[in-house]
Each structure stands twice: as structure tokens, then as C-alpha cells.
Amino acid sequence: MVKTYPAVLLMASHGRRIAIGAGIVLALLALVLFGVGREPVTLVVGLSVALVVWAALRLAAELIEVVAETLLPR
């Protein structure tokens, strides 16, 4: 019986879009919080967090793509 890994397959096929979406949502949240509080620190920290989350998810998606291509049967 061949094992299937739905989470790996999902991230392999949609991981880059998920990373972009998460980064955009966090950037928009940072802009909204800046609009409400008018604190520049909120904007800088929020956009920095959005960038780090995007980069981390993008890296994870690429690693999962490599694992899925090399280890999972087709």
C-alpha cells in the first residue's frame, strides 16, 4: 500500500501561493493597525513580520517541493 501525504502534496502544489497570501494578509493587517493607532513602530514591525513570514513559508514550500519530488512515488 502506497502512503499518501495530503499536507505535503498541498504544500508542494500551493505552497508559494500560500506564502504570498500570508505575507499580503500580514502586511495589510500592519497597514490597518498603523491607520488605527498612527504609530510608525507598528508599521515597521508589522511589515518586517510580514516579510519574515513570507520568506519562512517560501523556504518551507521549496523544501517540501524538493522532498516531494525526490521521495514520494508518482
MDTraj code that builds the backbone (N, CA, C; nanometers):
import mdtraj as md
import numpy as np

residues = "MET VAL LYS THR TYR PRO ALA VAL LEU LEU MET ALA SER HIS GLY ARG ARG ILE ALA ILE GLY ALA GLY ILE VAL LEU ALA LEU LEU ALA LEU VAL LEU PHE GLY VAL GLY ARG GLU PRO VAL THR LEU VAL VAL GLY LEU SER VAL ALA LEU VAL VAL TRP ALA ALA LEU ARG LEU ALA ALA GLU LEU ILE GLU VAL VAL ALA GLU THR LEU LEU PRO ARG".split()
xyz = np.array([
    [0.0840, -0.1181, 0.0000],
    [0.0000, 0.0000, 0.0000],
    [0.0889, 0.1250, 0.0000],
    [0.0615, 0.2162, -0.0901],
    [0.1385, 0.3389, -0.1019],
    [0.0780, 0.4450, -0.0113],
    [0.1626, 0.5051, 0.0710],
    [0.1152, 0.6102, 0.1603],
    [0.1010, 0.7402, 0.0830],
    [-0.0012, 0.8141, 0.1174],
    [-0.0172, 0.9482, 0.0615],
    [-0.0068, 1.0488, 0.1754],
    [0.0497, 1.1604, 0.1448],
    [0.0690, 1.2652, 0.2438],
    [-0.0006, 1.3913, 0.1927],
    [-0.1265, 1.4110, 0.2316],
    [-0.2033, 1.5240, 0.1781],
    [-0.1418, 1.6603, 0.2088],
    [-0.0868, 1.6771, 0.3273],
    [-0.0288, 1.8073, 0.3621],
    [0.0940, 1.8372, 0.2770],
    [0.1748, 1.7360, 0.2518],
    [0.2935, 1.7539, 0.1678],
    [0.2514, 1.7855, 0.0249],
    [0.1529, 1.7139, -0.0246],
    [0.1053, 1.7398, -0.1605],
    [0.0426, 1.8791, -0.1728],
    [-0.0307, 1.9218, -0.0708],
    [-0.0901, 2.0551, -0.0714],
    [0.0178, 2.1630, -0.0731],
    [0.1166, 2.1491, 0.0131],
    [0.2232, 2.2489, 0.0177],
    [0.3098, 2.2447, -0.1078],
    [0.3277, 2.1265, -0.1649],
    [0.4081, 2.1175, -0.2866],
    [0.3384, 2.1864, -0.4038],
    [0.2072, 2.1784, -0.4075],
    [0.1365, 2.2368, -0.5213],
    [0.0931, 2.3821, -0.4983],
    [0.0696, 2.4218, -0.3744],
    [0.0177, 2.5564, -0.3468],
    [0.1018, 2.6355, -0.2473],
    [0.2174, 2.5860, -0.2096],
    [0.2967, 2.6490, -0.1041],
    [0.3397, 2.7909, -0.1338],
    [0.3790, 2.8165, -0.2582],
    [0.4242, 2.9518, -0.2921],
    [0.3092, 3.0519, -0.2856],
    [0.1904, 3.0100, -0.3301],
    [0.0746, 3.0988, -0.3222],
    [0.0320, 3.1219, -0.1775],
    [0.0435, 3.0186, -0.0950],
    [0.0118, 3.0337, 0.0475],
    [0.1078, 3.1325, 0.1125],
    [0.2362, 3.1246, 0.0778],
    [0.3358, 3.2161, 0.1340],
    [0.3059, 3.3602, 0.0937],
    [0.2742, 3.3815, -0.0331],
    [0.2421, 3.5167, -0.0797],
    [0.1161, 3.5682, -0.0115],
    [0.0157, 3.4830, -0.0013],
    [-0.1094, 3.5232, 0.0640],
    [-0.0894, 3.5596, 0.2093],
    [-0.0118, 3.4795, 0.2817],
    [0.0122, 3.5087, 0.4227],
    [0.0893, 3.6394, 0.4383],
    [0.1876, 3.6627, 0.3525],
    [0.2629, 3.7878, 0.3589],
    [0.1756, 3.9085, 0.3304],
    [0.0889, 3.8973, 0.2299],
    [-0.0001, 4.0092, 0.1957],
    [-0.0993, 4.0364, 0.3075],
    [-0.1564, 3.9309, 0.3646],
    [-0.2534, 3.9495, 0.4739],
    [-0.1871, 4.0173, 0.5935],
    [-0.0660, 3.9747, 0.6284],
    [0.0020, 4.0374, 0.7417],
    [0.0424, 4.1812, 0.7116],
    [0.0819, 4.2089, 0.5877],
    [0.1155, 4.3466, 0.5508],
    [-0.0083, 4.4358, 0.5578],
    [-0.1212, 4.3859, 0.5100],
    [-0.2454, 4.4636, 0.5185],
    [-0.2875, 4.4853, 0.6636],
    [-0.2699, 4.3839, 0.7460],
    [-0.3004, 4.3989, 0.8883],
    [-0.2114, 4.5061, 0.9511],
    [-0.0840, 4.5073, 0.9137],
    [0.0063, 4.6103, 0.9656],
    [-0.0390, 4.7490, 0.9219],
    [-0.0837, 4.7622, 0.7969],
    [-0.1323, 4.8916, 0.7491],
    [-0.2584, 4.9354, 0.8224],
    [-0.3483, 4.8408, 0.8486],
    [-0.4710, 4.8739, 0.9220],
    [-0.4375, 4.9173, 1.0646],
    [-0.3491, 4.8435, 1.1295],
    [-0.3119, 4.8807, 1.2664],
    [-0.2412, 5.0151, 1.2698],
    [-0.1619, 5.0441, 1.1682],
    [-0.0985, 5.1758, 1.1604],
    [-0.2035, 5.2845, 1.1404],
    [-0.3032, 5.2566, 1.0580],
    [-0.4099, 5.3534, 1.0349],
    [-0.4905, 5.3826, 1.1592],
    [-0.5078, 5.2818, 1.2431],
    [-0.5857, 5.2999, 1.3660],
    [-0.5047, 5.3725, 1.4727],
    [-0.3798, 5.3312, 1.4919],
    [-0.3019, 5.3856, 1.6028],
    [-0.2053, 5.4958, 1.5672],
    [-0.1729, 5.5100, 1.4395],
    [-0.0790, 5.6130, 1.3921],
    [0.0584, 5.6032, 1.4583],
    [0.1019, 5.4814, 1.4919],
    [0.2352, 5.4607, 1.5473],
    [0.3254, 5.4054, 1.4376],
    [0.4315, 5.4752, 1.4025],
    [0.5207, 5.4266, 1.2965],
    [0.5887, 5.2940, 1.3321],
    [0.6087, 5.2702, 1.4607],
    [0.6710, 5.1451, 1.5031],
    [0.5831, 5.0265, 1.4635],
    [0.4533, 5.0435, 1.4744],
    [0.3600, 4.9376, 1.4364],
    [0.3754, 4.9023, 1.2897],
    [0.3898, 5.0014, 1.2068],
    [0.4053, 4.9780, 1.0635],
    [0.5370, 4.9077, 1.0331],
    [0.6442, 4.9537, 1.0922],
    [0.7756, 4.8945, 1.0667],
    [0.7803, 4.7500, 1.1158],
    [0.7342, 4.7261, 1.2363],
    [0.7355, 4.5908, 1.2919],
    [0.6407, 4.5000, 1.2141],
    [0.5241, 4.5490, 1.1813],
    [0.4269, 4.4681, 1.1080],
    [0.4759, 4.4292, 0.9699],
    [0.5340, 4.5241, 0.8975],
    [0.5867, 4.4914, 0.7648],
    [0.7085, 4.3995, 0.7737],
    [0.7883, 4.4156, 0.8775],
    [0.9022, 4.3256, 0.8979],
    [0.8547, 4.1833, 0.9258],
    [0.7541, 4.1708, 1.0097],
    [0.6982, 4.0384, 1.0393],
    [0.6384, 3.9764, 0.9131],
    [0.5698, 4.0558, 0.8338],
    [0.5121, 4.0050, 0.7091],
    [0.6213, 3.9525, 0.6162],
    [0.7313, 4.0252, 0.6062],
    [0.8419, 3.9830, 0.5213],
    [0.9058, 3.8546, 0.5721],
    [0.9263, 3.8448, 0.7024],
    [0.9873, 3.7244, 0.7604],
    [0.8958, 3.6031, 0.7434],
    [0.7662, 3.6213, 0.7652],
    [0.6715, 3.5105, 0.7488],
    [0.6675, 3.4656, 0.6035],
    [0.6649, 3.5610, 0.5096],
    [0.6669, 3.5250, 0.3675],
    [0.7925, 3.4455, 0.3336],
    [0.9085, 3.4920, 0.3799],
    [1.0337, 3.4241, 0.3485],
    [1.0388, 3.2842, 0.4107],
    [0.9928, 3.2716, 0.5336],
    [0.9948, 3.1410, 0.6007],
    [0.9001, 3.0423, 0.5325],
    [0.7807, 3.0882, 0.4978],
    [0.6865, 2.9989, 0.4295],
    [0.7343, 2.9642, 0.2894],
    [0.7965, 3.0580, 0.2217],
    [0.8508, 3.0310, 0.0886],
    [0.9625, 2.9264, 0.0975],
    [1.0500, 2.9397, 0.1961],
    [1.1567, 2.8424, 0.2158],
    [1.0996, 2.7054, 0.2478],
    [1.0009, 2.7015, 0.3361],
    [0.9379, 2.5736, 0.3707],
    [0.8716, 2.5114, 0.2487],
    [0.8065, 2.5913, 0.1662],
    [0.7416, 2.5389, 0.0462],
    [0.8437, 2.4811, -0.0510],
    [0.9561, 2.5494, -0.0666],
    [1.0591, 2.4983, -0.1569],
    [1.1208, 2.3692, -0.1044],
    [1.1433, 2.3633, 0.0258],
    [1.1967, 2.2395, 0.0832],
    [1.0987, 2.1239, 0.0675],
    [0.9727, 2.1505, 0.0883],
    [0.8713, 2.0464, 0.0730],
    [0.8606, 2.0036, -0.0726],
    [0.8755, 2.0971, -0.1660],
    [0.8747, 2.0607, -0.3079],
    [0.9888, 1.9650, -0.3396],
    [1.1068, 1.9925, -0.2867],
    [1.2220, 1.9048, -0.3102],
    [1.1967, 1.7675, -0.2514],
    [1.1453, 1.7628, -0.1300],
    [1.1174, 1.6336, -0.0659],
    [1.0116, 1.5581, -0.1442],
    [0.9083, 1.6262, -0.1870],
    [0.8008, 1.5603, -0.2600],
    [0.8508, 1.5062, -0.3942],
    [0.9365, 1.5804, -0.4620],
    [0.9882, 1.5348, -0.5909],
    [1.0819, 1.4160, -0.5778],
    [1.1617, 1.4146, -0.4718],
    [1.2629, 1.3098, -0.4611],
    [1.2172, 1.1855, -0.3854],
    [1.1297, 1.2013, -0.2896],
    [1.0980, 1.0880, -0.2028],
    [0.9616, 1.0263, -0.2251],
    [0.8656, 1.1033, -0.2709],
    [0.7304, 1.0486, -0.2865],
    [0.7170, 0.9811, -0.4234],
    [0.6523, 0.8648, -0.4274],
    [0.6322, 0.7988, -0.5561],
    [0.5293, 0.8749, -0.6399],
    [0.5427, 0.8591, -0.7693],
    [0.4479, 0.9281, -0.8591],
    [0.3470, 0.8327, -0.9131],
])
top = md.Topology()
chain = top.add_chain()
for i, resn in enumerate(residues, 1):
    res = top.add_residue(resn, chain, resSeq=i)
    for name in ("N", "CA", "C"):
        top.add_atom(name, md.element.get_by_symbol(name[0]), res)
traj = md.Trajectory(xyz[None], top)
